[in-house]
Each structure stands twice: as structure tokens, then as C-alpha cells.
Amino acid sequence: MQVTRIKRGVILQELISNREFARRVGVSPPAVGKAIKNGRIFGSAIVGSKLDYEVAAKQFNANCDV
């Protein structure tokens, strides 16, 4: 399920579940949980139990193990 916050016609952030984030970036849901636990996804990317897709994707890709 997607939650989008809109203020005056501008999308501020797209909040999605860990499972949806995993589907979009092509990893397993436990891999997303592990990335959060190990600090690869952190700070403003985590809003409650949801992830801000754009911020989390940038952090996930920047901190990816090659």
C-alpha cells in the first residue's frame, strides 16, 4: 500500500512498506530489514514503519555491497 503526502499539489514523499521497497529494488524483504539494521538505510528515509522511497533508494544504492 502506498501513502503519498500532498501539499498544494506537490508530492512531498512517497511512503511505502519494506516489502514494497524490496519488490521495487529487486531484493528480498529480509534484505531490506538487514539494510536498516546495519545502517544502510537510516534517518529521514524511515518514517514510522514505512520508508520514504526516494531517500531510501538513494541510501540503499549508495551503501550497496559490490
HELIX and SHEET records of a PDB file:
HELIX    1   1 ASN A   18  VAL A   25  1                                   8    
HELIX    2   2 PRO A   29  LYS A   37  1                                   9    
HELIX    3   3 GLY A   43  ALA A   45  5                                   3    
HELIX    4   4 TYR A   53  ALA A   62  1                                  10    
SHEET    1   A 4 VAL A   3  LYS A   7  0                                        
SHEET    2   A 4 VAL A  10  ILE A  16 -1                                        
SHEET    3   A 4 LYS A  50  ASP A  52 -1                                        
SHEET    4   A 4 ILE A  46  VAL A  47 -1                                        
END                                                                             
